[in-house]
Amino acid sequence: MLEIQSVSKTFHPGTAQEVKALRDVTLTIDDGSFVVVIGTNGSGKSTLLNAVSGTFSPDVGRIALAGEDVTRWPEHRRARFIGRVFQNPFSGTSPRMSIAENLVLAARRGQPRRLGWALKRNVIDRLKERVRGLNMDLETRLGNAMGSLSGGQRQALTLLMATWLRPHLLLLDEHTAALDPKSAEQVIRLTREIVEREKLTTMMVTHSMQQAASLGNRLVMMHKGEIIHDARGADKQRMRPEDLLARFEDVRRSEQLDPTAAEMLRRLYV
């Protein structure tokens, strides 16, 4: 379970560049839940993922994962329990190392470092078996440098690496935004398969209304650092891309109203 309690974060406080990125955000995500987070640019959705992953500490509030208070844990300590895939296909992997070497590092995450041959025959066989499940014909190319792959291939392998040890929490930060439509479709298919098979607790940020409507069992909409809509269960399953676009339009219109009218409109969708 992930518990986010009254978390706030302000960047560059007291300056002309001050940004209130998160405003008293409270969110509890049950084990096995797949939460999709949407919002306009600057709404706080990626900032929320960064707060959870430990990229920075919140100004106030508490974050707990699997019963542990991780609020002040550094990012590398949380990485033992959190898998993350970034928007950039070249993040999270070493481009000069081979596919096999990258996968072995992921498989040994959090384990003591010892001298010895990591790529033994039985290890290679296990890697091939797992990579074969991607259906990208990469199991015969384990010796190839990671940097030689296409963005879609690399992102699929990054997803595999992030989930290799079944993390307590999987964070997906617009992980298909930089891909062409065909590659994005492949990676989303793999995402759905892995999350459902492993029953992973997942937070996924996306700009795609199609993905937001079709994936997950819960949807959170953010605006100006706050959660303004939280749909789950049947409400989430009934949502269509056009419904989400309409909600964005309502938020846009509310920005043009006086504060009282804007608050009335906001309450209709909370």
Buried (B, 14 or more C-beta within 10 A) or exposed (E): BBBBBEBBBBBEEEEEEEBBBBBEBEBEBEEBBBBBBBBBEBBBBBBBBBBBBBBEBBBEBBBBBEEEEBBEBEBEEBBEBBBBBBBBBBBBBEEEBBBBBBBBBBBBBEEEEEEEEEBEEEBBEEBBEBBEEBEBEBBEBBEBBBEEBEBBBBBBBBBBBBBBBEBBBBBBBBBBBBBEEEBBEBBBEBBBEBBEEBEBBBBBBBBBBEBBBBBBBBBBBBBBBBBBBBBBEEEBEEBEBEEBEEBBEBBEEBEEEEEEEBEEBBEEBE
